[in-house]
Each structure stands twice: as structure tokens, then as C-alpha cells.
Amino acid sequence: MRSERPKPLHRLCGRPMVLHVLDALAALDVTQVVVVVGHRGEWVTKALIEQAPPALRIEFVEQPAQRGTGDAAAVALTGLPDDDEEADVVVLPGDTPLLRPPTLAALVRYHRASGAGATLLTADVVEPAGYGRIVRGKGDLVERVVEDVDATDEERAITEVCTSIYCFRRGTLAPSLRRLSPANAQGEYYLTDVVGVLSAAGYPVHGFVAPDPIEAAGVNDRAQLALAEAELRDRINERWMRRGVTMWDPERTYVDATVELSHDVVLLPGVVLRGECSVGEGAEIGPECTLVDTTVGEGAEVRYTMAERAQIGADSVVGPFASLLPGAIVAPGERVASFSVVSPA
């Protein structure tokens, strides 16, 4: 990412990327969440303590040296209770923010119904470069996963790829991790190599194909971050429109995941709602407004306005071309004239 900020904390629609990953657990009955931290781990830990859903029981474990995904999984197991060998362990990378909860739930159901030692979420993609390829064998079972840098030309032609999202039987995962070797191009312990270990030991390994390949998209640079942001914004806008919000031009309407909108809200082109904004029923905002952590009352009209940590009362009219400074309060029914700057009372 070429950034001082740890990759999991880069923001998408107003929230750190890793929180979107944790959202995928919403449809599962999760006993314990373990987050493996490494580079700037204290920063990640602090952010999750402050912002993660309180219902999630999160344990943090440190991977002192980044020796690969297999090593990270082994470290993660130290944070799980060791009294249930029949439990399932779901492994998620911290940079796949587009995974949907129903897809993860379907993966776990499929894993349990099949009695597999492990089940991989896979995706069929047009451009598989950079991804590990799924090599299937007898009975369509997964025999192994070949990383892109280690693949032959024939294996690189495979379009089914590993998403790095797994469901393992707890009792088979730990011994399989102990059999990994760093004899590969990166000199790392690959979690994908567990597939070959399990298959060779006679445990069936299944592949569950994601219904939409975009869910498997990882974020490794700023360009991929922008693509993920666009996809998440489309989902957010569609959800609000189906709940009774009008958007004249959804492609030019930016609503953070933390925003709350009521019925019959109208958002005109160029509206940006960031942070903990709340908009009351029947309010109309836009065009060209940016509101940050601002409350808008029922029936209010806001035009060509910048506002931060402000309160706009019901049935008030703000703008055009108004600026509400942090702490500003617009009383119910009040009109803020054009080209006004409103300071805190």
C-alpha cells in the first residue's frame, strides 16, 4: 500500500477494511474471533477494540516474524480454546472486504454437510494472475493449491483460484500445519499447502465456488482499494434505495457505511455523507453537499453546503453556499442565508 498505515486499517466507506471482513461473520454462530497482528499490531489492536462490534469476542495474538499464512494460522490457533477438536475453524484474510455474510454461511454449511477435512472458497475468474490455482483430482476433490509464483504454464491456465478463505475441521488443522515446509519461491509457510497435506492423508478437501467472483477480490494497492470502495458504495446505495431513500444519481452519491437515513430522504447529485451522519424523514440534501458527523432533522433542506459535527433542525433551510463549523446548531424552522458561515453558539 506504500503507507505508514497498516493495510487492514485503510478505510472503505468510512470504516477500516478489517471491520468489513469481520462483518462477514455476522451470519455465523461464532464462539471466538482471533486476530493475528504483525506490522504495527498495536495500531490494529487499538482500532478494533474501539470500533469492532461488542458482540464479537476478539482475542489478539502476535505473529512476531511474518513467515507466511501457514505460520499465521498456527499462531492463531494459540488464541482458540483447545477443548473442542470437532469444532470448525474459519480462516479469513484481512484484505477481502467484499465477502458477503450469506456466502460465508453457505461455505460453512457445505463444509459440515460434506464431512470434509477442509473446504475452500474458490472463485472462477477471467484474470487469475497472482492467485493460487485450484488443482482438482478424482471425484472433483481439491488435491492441492499451487501459488502463482510456483505454478507451471499449464497450472497458470487454470481459472479457478483460491480466495484464501477456508473452513477447517479443528482436529485436522493443527497437525497439518506442523507438516508445512518453506521450500518454495517465497521461503514461507503457505496455508494453501495444508490442502495437499490433508489430501495426501486421505481427508477429503472440497472447493465451494463463490457465487460472485468480486467477493474474493483482495486489496493490495490503492487502485484495488478504489475498486473495492466503488463496489461497497454500490451495495450501500442500493440498500438505502430499497429502504425508501431517493437518489437522483447513485453514481454521484457517496454514503458511508456508518450513516443512518430515514424514509423519504432525497439525496441529489454530489452529496457526500461521511462518518456518523443521521438524516431525518423527508429531508432533502443536495446538490453538492458534504456533511461530516452531522444530524439533519425531518423535512430540512440543505443546498450546496459544507457541515461538520453540526445539528440542523427539522424543517430548516440551509444554503445554498453555507458553511456550518464544528458545533454549529441550526434551530428548527430556521433559514440560513446564502454564503453564510455558522459558528458554534
Solvent accessible surface area in square Angstrom, and as a share of the most:
residue,aa,sasa,rsa
1,M,42,0.19
2,R,244,0.89
3,S,41,0.27
4,E,122,0.54
5,R,88,0.32
6,P,5,0.03
7,K,58,0.25
8,P,36,0.23
9,L,3,0.01
10,H,11,0.05
11,R,117,0.43
12,L,0,0.00
13,C,1,0.01
14,G,20,0.19
15,R,39,0.14
16,P,3,0.02
17,M,0,0.00
18,V,11,0.06
19,L,4,0.02
20,H,14,0.06
21,V,5,0.03
22,L,13,0.07
23,D,50,0.26
24,A,0,0.00
25,L,16,0.08
26,A,85,0.66
27,A,58,0.45
28,L,36,0.18
29,D,148,0.77
30,V,49,0.28
31,T,100,0.58
32,Q,30,0.13
33,V,12,0.07
34,V,30,0.17
35,V,18,0.10
36,V,48,0.27
37,V,15,0.09
38,G,31,0.30
39,H,119,0.53
40,R,91,0.33
41,G,9,0.09
42,E,126,0.57
43,W,85,0.30
44,V,9,0.05
45,T,31,0.18
46,K,121,0.51
47,A,13,0.10
48,L,2,0.01
49,I,122,0.62
50,E,110,0.49
51,Q,78,0.35
52,A,15,0.12
53,P,50,0.32
54,P,139,0.87
55,A,97,0.75
56,L,38,0.19
57,R,150,0.55
58,I,40,0.20
59,E,79,0.36
60,F,52,0.22
61,V,21,0.12
62,E,114,0.51
63,Q,14,0.06
64,P,112,0.70
65,A,54,0.42
66,Q,106,0.47
67,R,123,0.45
68,G,13,0.13
69,T,82,0.48
70,G,2,0.02
71,D,17,0.09
72,A,23,0.18
73,A,8,0.06
74,A,41,0.32
75,V,29,0.17
76,A,20,0.16
77,L,22,0.11
78,T,108,0.63
79,G,14,0.13
80,L,35,0.18
81,P,65,0.41
82,D,116,0.60
83,D,122,0.63
84,D,69,0.36
85,E,92,0.41
86,E,136,0.61
87,A,36,0.28
88,D,41,0.21
89,V,19,0.11
90,V,42,0.24
91,V,32,0.19
92,L,39,0.19
93,P,30,0.19
94,G,29,0.28
95,D,25,0.13
96,T,4,0.03
97,P,4,0.02
98,L,1,0.01
99,L,6,0.03
100,R,91,0.33
101,P,41,0.26
102,P,89,0.56
103,T,8,0.05
104,L,0,0.00
105,A,8,0.07
106,A,23,0.18
107,L,0,0.00
108,V,9,0.05
109,R,154,0.56
110,Y,82,0.31
111,H,5,0.02
112,R,157,0.57
113,A,95,0.73
114,S,41,0.26
115,G,43,0.41
116,A,2,0.01
117,G,0,0.00
118,A,0,0.00
119,T,0,0.00
120,L,0,0.00
121,L,0,0.00
122,T,0,0.00
123,A,0,0.00
124,D,84,0.43
125,V,27,0.15
126,V,135,0.78
127,E,132,0.59
128,P,17,0.11
129,A,77,0.60
130,G,61,0.58
131,Y,68,0.26
132,G,7,0.07
133,R,5,0.02
134,I,4,0.02
135,V,23,0.13
136,R,70,0.25
137,G,26,0.25
138,K,187,0.79
139,G,68,0.66
140,D,91,0.47
141,L,57,0.28
142,V,2,0.01
143,E,77,0.35
144,R,102,0.37
145,V,8,0.05
146,V,15,0.09
147,E,40,0.18
148,D,30,0.15
149,V,79,0.46
150,D,59,0.31
151,A,8,0.06
152,T,78,0.45
153,D,121,0.62
154,E,145,0.65
155,E,23,0.10
156,R,92,0.33
157,A,76,0.59
158,I,52,0.26
159,T,58,0.34
160,E,28,0.13
161,V,0,0.00
162,C,6,0.04
163,T,6,0.03
164,S,48,0.31
165,I,0,0.00
166,Y,4,0.02
167,C,0,0.00
168,F,0,0.00
169,R,62,0.23
170,R,21,0.08
171,G,26,0.25
172,T,10,0.06
173,L,1,0.01
174,A,29,0.23
175,P,55,0.35
176,S,5,0.03
177,L,15,0.07
178,R,182,0.67
179,R,159,0.58
180,L,18,0.09
181,S,57,0.37
182,P,56,0.35
183,A,95,0.73
184,N,36,0.18
185,A,69,0.54
186,Q,100,0.44
187,G,48,0.46
188,E,58,0.26
189,Y,60,0.23
190,Y,18,0.07
191,L,7,0.03
192,T,9,0.05
193,D,48,0.25
194,V,0,0.00
195,V,0,0.00
196,G,24,0.23
197,V,24,0.14
198,L,2,0.01
199,S,38,0.25
200,A,88,0.69
201,A,56,0.43
202,G,62,0.59
203,Y,85,0.32
204,P,45,0.28
205,V,1,0.01
206,H,38,0.17
207,G,10,0.10
208,F,44,0.18
209,V,75,0.43
210,A,5,0.04
211,P,105,0.66
212,D,57,0.30
213,P,56,0.35
214,I,63,0.32
215,E,2,0.01
216,A,5,0.04
217,A,29,0.22
218,G,18,0.17
219,V,2,0.01
220,N,86,0.44
221,D,61,0.32
222,R,123,0.45
223,A,68,0.53
224,Q,67,0.30
225,L,26,0.13
226,A,62,0.48
227,L,126,0.63
228,A,5,0.04
229,E,39,0.17
230,A,54,0.42
231,E,41,0.18
232,L,15,0.08
233,R,37,0.14
234,D,74,0.38
235,R,39,0.14
236,I,8,0.04
237,N,4,0.02
238,E,83,0.37
239,R,91,0.33
240,W,16,0.06
241,M,70,0.31
242,R,190,0.69
243,R,127,0.46
244,G,36,0.35
245,V,6,0.03
246,T,63,0.37
247,M,13,0.06
248,W,163,0.57
249,D,44,0.23
250,P,47,0.30
251,E,130,0.58
252,R,108,0.39
253,T,2,0.01
254,Y,88,0.33
255,V,0,0.00
256,D,6,0.03
257,A,33,0.25
258,T,40,0.23
259,V,2,0.01
260,E,107,0.48
261,L,15,0.08
262,S,42,0.27
263,H,115,0.51
264,D,90,0.47
265,V,0,0.00
266,V,32,0.18
267,L,0,0.00
268,L,14,0.07
269,P,27,0.17
270,G,11,0.11
271,V,0,0.00
272,V,39,0.22
273,L,0,0.00
274,R,124,0.45
275,G,22,0.21
276,E,119,0.53
277,C,2,0.01
278,S,47,0.30
279,V,2,0.01
280,G,13,0.12
281,E,85,0.38
282,G,35,0.34
283,A,0,0.00
284,E,48,0.21
285,I,0,0.00
286,G,0,0.00
287,P,31,0.20
288,E,78,0.35
289,C,1,0.00
290,T,31,0.18
291,L,0,0.00
292,V,27,0.15
293,D,56,0.29
294,T,0,0.00
295,T,67,0.39
296,V,2,0.01
297,G,16,0.16
298,E,103,0.46
299,G,30,0.29
300,A,0,0.00
301,E,68,0.30
302,V,0,0.00
303,R,58,0.21
304,Y,83,0.31
305,T,2,0.01
306,M,117,0.52
307,A,5,0.04
308,E,68,0.31
309,R,132,0.48
310,A,2,0.01
311,Q,103,0.46
312,I,4,0.02
313,G,13,0.12
314,A,36,0.28
315,D,98,0.51
316,S,0,0.00
317,V,34,0.20
318,V,0,0.00
319,G,2,0.02
320,P,43,0.27
321,F,101,0.42
322,A,4,0.03
323,S,33,0.21
324,L,4,0.02
325,L,70,0.35
326,P,49,0.31
327,G,37,0.36
328,A,0,0.00
329,I,96,0.49
330,V,2,0.01
331,A,48,0.37
332,P,103,0.65
333,G,52,0.50
334,E,75,0.34
335,R,163,0.60
336,V,9,0.05
337,A,62,0.48
338,S,49,0.31
339,F,161,0.67
340,S,30,0.19
341,V,101,0.58
342,V,32,0.18
343,S,63,0.41
344,P,70,0.44
345,A,137,1.06
